[in-house]
Amino acid sequence: MHFPKLKKTSALFLKSIAVVSVVTSVIVAAVTTHAQPLRNRAELPNMNTWEPLLGKMTPEGTADPSAVVFNHNGEEKVYVYTSTDSKDLCNTDRAIAKRYKGNGHFCMQQYRVFTNSTANLDARNWTTHGGLVWQASVPWARQQTTEGHGGSATMWAPDVVKNGNTYYMLFPTLAKNNHQRIGVATASNPLGPFTARPNPISTANGFDHVFDPSAIKVGNQWYIFYVKTGTEQARDKKTGALRYRDNGQPLYFKSIWMAKIDSNFTSISNPRDLKLDRDSYLEGPDAYYAGNDLWVQYASVSAEKQAKPGGGFYPAGYELKQAVAWNNNRPDHMFDTRPGVQVHSFGTQGTKHGSVIKWKDKYFSFYHDHKSAFGAPWAFRKAMYSQVEVDANKRNQVKPFRPDRKVNVPSIGN
């Protein structure tokens, strides 16, 4: 570059160059962004639920959809288990309600399940089933109150698996000592009723301050994926410098862990930080098979702001990513994170937990968006899903996509 010559260039010409440069940058960014396929999306049904504390019916959001296919009594269906957001309980200013908010953001008192047996998962054919487990019914959860609620509404992302003839719901919530713990509720029917065990999973092997469980069986061994503080100090993405909290203590982001777990889901062994997507805040793992390959999907706060078609930007920070086991028979040998993004950021800013299933020879991705129709966007979320493609040449990787227009029957188009 010849900087002396630039000094002789007219100011008007320089402004023209600047404008062209900005326009070119926007076009390049748009082309890069729009090359990511858009997929239509369908939504789980809207709900209203009786809110005992407020004495009225109130809209209820759905979040953290954990989809699974069960064949129960000879009938195969898709079951989608969700956590729930109570709109009015979260947004009310009444002092009596404030102590039920999880961390001041969500009011999640129970779990629900939706079922569908149509081949294309037509959104008009979901059946809504009642509350499966309420925090107030969990003996070890934060102290209950005279109103019949748990001391805070912290029934976060659940998972349900079947082992033998028993269905196990693994769920996180705050214990009476305010530690994040993972408990188990059992049932003989995937629709419940589920009964919470008197105690959470053992804290041996560091299984404390944990949340967002996902269980899967590999051969004869069960594994559990979950969230806990990572083992490596976070670094600045641009400079590589180690990061510290305001009080001078080292900063460690939440990370995805895995461990072996016994078949009765009472204790873990051999826990390991998978060190996925380092230097980012992670949540919501979901382990699943695509073909014969074992994948884990997780929520990551790492996306850059990207331009939307027609103007504006997609939210920065939040997307779903995916990693594949190096050895399908030994997932504790770590995962390959190169596959990267599965669901690009969209909608309203916020983490987008989800899951993936194969149903009638098609793959579907479930996730949620943060809705803003009822005041603060974090107070009300909505579960939805898209049909997705897998790439047989990339170990059945779910091809990345960005959710777009709403439909009743999701398809591979948009």
C-alpha positions in Angstrom: 0.0 0.0 0.0 1.2 3.5 -0.8 -0.2 5.7 2.0 1.5 9.0 0.7 -0.6 8.8 -2.5 -3.8 8.4 -0.4 -3.2 11.8 1.2 -3.5 13.5 -2.2 -6.9 11.7 -3.0 -9.9 13.9 -2.7 -12.2 13.6 0.3 -15.2 12.9 -2.0 -13.3 10.0 -3.6 -12.4 8.5 -0.2 -16.0 8.7 0.9 -17.0 6.9 -2.3 -14.5 4.1 -1.5 -15.8 3.9 2.1 -19.4 3.5 0.9 -18.5 0.9 -1.7 -16.5 -1.0 0.9 -19.4 -1.0 3.4 -21.9 -2.1 0.7 -19.5 -4.9 -0.5 -19.0 -6.1 3.1 -22.8 -6.3 3.7 -23.3 -8.1 0.4 -20.5 -10.6 1.2 -21.9 -11.1 4.7 -25.4 -11.6 3.3 -24.3 -14.1 0.7 -22.4 -16.1 3.4 -25.4 -16.0 5.7 -28.0 -16.8 3.1 -26.0 -19.8 1.9 -27.2 -21.5 5.1 -30.4 -23.3 4.2 -33.7 -22.0 5.6 -36.1 -24.6 6.9 -39.8 -24.2 7.7 -40.8 -24.9 11.2 -43.9 -26.2 13.1 -44.9 -25.4 16.7 -46.1 -27.4 19.6 -49.7 -26.4 20.7 -50.3 -23.3 22.8 -51.4 -24.1 26.3 -53.1 -22.6 29.3 -52.8 -24.0 32.8 -54.3 -23.4 36.1 -52.0 -21.3 38.3 -52.8 -22.1 42.0 -50.8 -19.2 43.3 -52.6 -16.6 41.2 -55.9 -18.4 41.2 -56.5 -18.3 37.5 -55.7 -19.8 34.1 -52.5 -18.5 32.6 -50.6 -19.0 29.3 -47.8 -21.6 29.6 -44.8 -21.6 27.4 -42.8 -24.7 26.4 -39.1 -25.1 26.4 -36.2 -27.6 26.2 -38.1 -30.1 24.0 -36.7 -33.6 24.6 -38.2 -35.8 21.8 -38.1 -39.6 21.9 -39.8 -42.4 20.1 -41.4 -45.0 22.4 -43.3 -48.2 21.5 -45.7 -48.6 24.4 -48.2 -51.5 24.5 -47.6 -52.1 20.7 -48.3 -48.5 19.8 -45.4 -46.3 18.5 -45.5 -42.6 19.0 -43.3 -39.5 19.2 -43.2 -38.2 22.8 -41.9 -34.7 23.4 -41.2 -33.8 27.0 -40.9 -30.1 27.8 -40.2 -27.8 30.7 -42.8 -25.0 31.0 -42.9 -21.2 31.6 -45.7 -19.7 33.5 -46.3 -16.3 31.8 -48.3 -14.6 34.5 -46.3 -15.9 37.4 -43.0 -14.7 35.9 -44.3 -11.3 34.9 -46.4 -10.4 38.0 -45.0 -7.8 40.3 -46.7 -9.4 43.4 -44.1 -9.9 46.1 -45.5 -13.4 46.9 -44.7 -14.5 43.3 -41.1 -13.2 43.2 -39.7 -16.0 45.3 -40.8 -18.6 42.7 -38.7 -17.2 39.9 -35.7 -19.5 39.2 -33.0 -16.9 38.9 -35.3 -13.9 38.2 -35.8 -15.1 34.6 -38.0 -18.2 34.3 -41.0 -19.7 36.2 -40.7 -23.4 35.5 -42.9 -25.4 37.9 -43.6 -28.7 36.0 -43.0 -30.9 32.9 -45.4 -31.7 30.1 -45.5 -34.2 27.3 -46.9 -34.0 23.8 -47.6 -37.0 21.6 -48.0 -37.5 17.8 -48.2 -40.6 15.6 -48.6 -39.0 12.2 -45.9 -39.9 9.7 -45.1 -36.2 8.9 -45.7 -34.9 12.5 -48.5 -32.6 11.4 -48.7 -29.8 14.0 -52.5 -30.1 14.1 -52.2 -33.7 15.5 -50.3 -33.2 18.7 -52.1 -34.3 21.9 -51.3 -32.4 25.0 -51.0 -34.3 28.3 -51.1 -33.0 31.8 -48.3 -32.0 34.2 -46.0 -35.0 34.8 -43.8 -33.9 37.7 -44.3 -30.7 39.7 -41.5 -29.2 41.8 -43.8 -29.3 44.8 -43.9 -33.2 44.5 -40.1 -33.6 44.6 -39.1 -34.4 48.2 -35.5 -33.2 47.9 -36.2 -30.0 46.0 -36.0 -26.5 47.5 -38.4 -26.2 50.5 -42.1 -26.2 49.6 -44.4 -23.5 50.8 -47.9 -23.3 52.3 -49.2 -22.4 48.8 -48.2 -25.9 47.6 -45.4 -24.8 45.3 -41.7 -25.4 45.4 -39.7 -22.6 46.8 -38.7 -21.6 43.3 -39.8 -22.6 39.9 -36.6 -24.3 38.6 -37.7 -27.4 36.8 -35.1 -27.1 34.0 -34.5 -29.2 30.9 -35.6 -32.9 31.3 -34.9 -36.2 29.5 -36.8 -39.5 29.5 -35.5 -42.9 28.6 -36.8 -46.5 28.9 -34.9 -49.3 30.5 -36.6 -52.6 30.8 -40.3 -51.9 31.5 -39.6 -48.6 33.4 -39.5 -45.1 32.1 -37.0 -42.8 33.8 -37.3 -39.0 33.8 -34.0 -37.3 34.6 -34.6 -33.7 35.6 -32.6 -30.9 37.2 -33.8 -28.5 39.9 -32.5 -26.6 42.9 -32.1 -28.8 46.0 -32.9 -27.5 49.5 -29.3 -26.4 49.9 -29.6 -24.4 46.7 -27.3 -26.6 44.8 -28.2 -27.6 41.2 -28.9 -31.4 41.3 -30.3 -34.0 38.9 -33.1 -36.2 40.1 -35.1 -39.2 38.8 -38.8 -39.9 38.5 -40.1 -43.2 37.4 -43.3 -44.5 35.7 -44.6 -47.6 34.0 -46.2 -45.5 31.2 -44.4 -42.8 29.1 -47.4 -40.5 29.9 -46.9 -41.0 33.6 -47.8 -40.6 36.4 -44.1 -40.2 37.3 -43.0 -40.5 40.9 -40.0 -38.6 42.0 -37.5 -40.5 44.1 -36.8 -39.3 47.6 -33.2 -38.3 46.8 -31.4 -37.0 43.7 -28.6 -38.9 42.0 -25.6 -39.3 44.3 -23.1 -36.4 44.5 -20.2 -38.9 44.4 -17.6 -38.3 41.7 -18.4 -34.5 41.7 -22.0 -34.9 40.5 -23.1 -31.6 42.2 -23.9 -28.2 40.7 -25.1 -30.1 37.6 -28.1 -29.7 35.3 -29.5 -30.4 31.8 -29.2 -34.3 31.7 -29.4 -36.5 28.6 -29.0 -40.2 28.9 -28.2 -42.8 26.2 -27.3 -46.5 26.1 -24.2 -47.6 24.2 -24.0 -51.4 24.0 -24.7 -52.5 27.6 -23.5 -49.3 29.2 -25.6 -46.2 30.0 -24.0 -42.8 29.7 -25.2 -39.4 30.9 -24.4 -36.0 29.4 -24.8 -32.9 31.6 -23.7 -29.4 32.3 -21.2 -28.3 34.9 -18.4 -25.8 35.2 -15.5 -26.7 32.9 -12.0 -27.6 33.9 -10.2 -25.0 31.8 -10.0 -21.3 32.5 -11.8 -19.3 29.8 -9.8 -17.2 27.3 -10.7 -14.1 25.3 -11.7 -15.2 21.8 -9.8 -12.4 20.1 -6.7 -12.0 22.2 -6.3 -15.4 23.8 -5.8 -13.8 27.2 -7.1 -15.6 30.3 -10.3 -14.3 31.6 -11.2 -13.3 35.2 -14.3 -12.3 37.1 -14.7 -8.9 38.6 -13.5 -10.1 42.0 -10.2 -11.3 40.4 -11.1 -15.0 40.5 -10.5 -17.1 37.3 -13.5 -17.5 35.0 -14.6 -21.0 34.1 -17.5 -21.3 31.6 -20.2 -24.0 31.9 -19.1 -27.0 29.9 -20.6 -30.3 28.6 -19.6 -33.3 30.7 -20.3 -37.0 30.3 -20.0 -40.0 32.6 -21.1 -43.6 32.9 -24.2 -44.1 34.9 -25.7 -47.3 36.4 -28.8 -48.9 34.8 -31.0 -47.7 37.7 -29.7 -44.1 37.4 -28.5 -43.7 41.0 -24.8 -42.9 40.6 -22.2 -42.0 38.0 -18.5 -42.9 37.4 -15.6 -41.7 35.3 -16.9 -38.1 34.7 -15.1 -36.2 32.0 -15.3 -32.7 30.7 -15.7 -33.1 26.9 -14.2 -29.6 26.3 -16.6 -28.9 23.4 -16.5 -25.4 21.8 -14.0 -24.0 24.3 -14.3 -20.4 25.6 -18.1 -20.4 25.2 -20.9 -20.8 27.6 -22.6 -24.2 26.9 -25.9 -25.8 27.9 -28.6 -28.3 27.0 -26.7 -31.4 25.6 -28.8 -34.1 23.8 -27.2 -37.4 22.8 -28.7 -39.3 19.9 -28.0 -41.7 17.1 -28.0 -40.8 13.4 -27.6 -44.1 11.6 -24.9 -45.9 13.6 -23.1 -42.7 14.7 -23.4 -41.2 18.1 -23.9 -37.5 18.2 -24.3 -34.9 20.9 -26.1 -31.6 20.2 -25.6 -28.7 22.6 -26.5 -25.0 23.0 -23.6 -22.6 22.5 -23.3 -18.9 23.0 -20.9 -18.3 20.2 -22.6 -17.0 17.1 -21.7 -13.7 15.4 -24.3 -11.2 14.3 -25.4 -12.0 10.8 -27.6 -10.1 8.3 -31.2 -11.1 7.5 -32.6 -11.2 4.0 -34.5 -7.9 3.5 -32.6 -6.1 6.3 -31.9 -6.4 10.0 -29.8 -9.1 11.8 -30.2 -12.5 13.3 -29.5 -12.5 17.0 -25.8 -13.0 17.9 -24.6 -15.4 20.5 -27.1 -18.3 20.5 -27.1 -21.4 18.3 -27.1 -25.2 18.5 -23.9 -27.1 17.7 -23.1 -30.7 17.2 -20.2 -33.1 17.8 -19.7 -36.8 16.9 -18.1 -39.5 18.9 -14.6 -40.5 17.7 -15.4 -44.1 18.6 -19.1 -45.0 18.6 -18.5 -47.9 21.0 -16.5 -45.8 23.4 -18.0 -42.3 23.6 -15.7 -41.6 26.6 -12.9 -41.3 24.1 -14.1 -37.8 23.3 -15.9 -36.2 20.5 -15.0 -34.5 17.2 -16.3 -30.9 17.3 -15.5 -30.0 13.7 -19.1 -30.6 12.4 -20.0 -27.3 14.2 -23.4 -25.6 13.8 -26.6 -27.5 13.5 -29.3 -24.8 14.1 -28.2 -21.2 13.3 -29.4 -18.4 15.5 -32.9 -17.1 14.7 -35.9 -15.4 16.3 -35.5 -13.8 19.7 -32.1 -13.9 21.5 -31.7 -16.7 24.0 -30.3 -20.3 24.3 -32.1 -22.8 22.1 -32.1 -26.2 23.7 -33.3 -29.1 21.6 -33.1 -32.8 20.5 -33.1 -34.9 17.3 -35.1 -38.0 16.5 -35.6 -40.4 13.5 -39.2 -41.0 12.8 -40.7 -42.9 9.9 -37.4 -42.7 8.0 -37.2 -38.9 8.5 -35.1 -36.9 10.9 -36.6 -34.0 12.9 -34.8 -31.4 15.0 -36.7 -29.9 18.0 -35.7 -26.6 19.7 -37.2 -23.6 21.3 -37.3 -19.8 20.7 -37.6 -17.0 23.3 -40.9 -15.3 22.6 -41.5 -11.6 23.5 -45.3 -11.5 23.3 -45.7 -11.3 27.0 -43.3 -8.7 28.2 -39.7 -9.8 29.0 -38.6 -12.2 26.3 -37.0 -14.7 28.7 -40.3 -15.2 30.6 -42.0 -17.1 27.8 -40.6 -19.6 25.3 -42.0 -21.8 22.6 -41.0 -25.3 21.4 -40.9 -26.0 17.7 -39.4 -28.4 15.2 -38.2 -28.8 11.6 -37.6 -31.7 9.3 -33.9 -32.0 8.7 -31.4 -33.8 6.4 -28.5 -35.9 7.4 -25.3 -36.2 5.3 -24.3 -39.8 4.8 -20.8 -38.7 3.7 -20.2 -36.9 7.0 -21.2 -39.6 9.4 -24.8 -38.7 9.2 -24.3 -35.2 10.3 -27.5 -33.1 10.6 -27.1 -30.5 7.9 -27.0 -27.0 9.3 -30.1 -24.9 8.9 -31.9 -21.7 10.1 -35.6 -22.0 11.1 -37.8 -19.7 9.0 -41.5 -19.6 8.2 -44.2 -21.3 10.2 -46.1 -24.3 8.7 -48.3 -27.2 9.9 -46.3 -29.9 8.1 -42.5 -29.4 8.2 -40.7 -30.4 5.1 -37.2 -30.3 3.6 -38.1 -27.1 1.7 -38.9 -23.7 3.0 
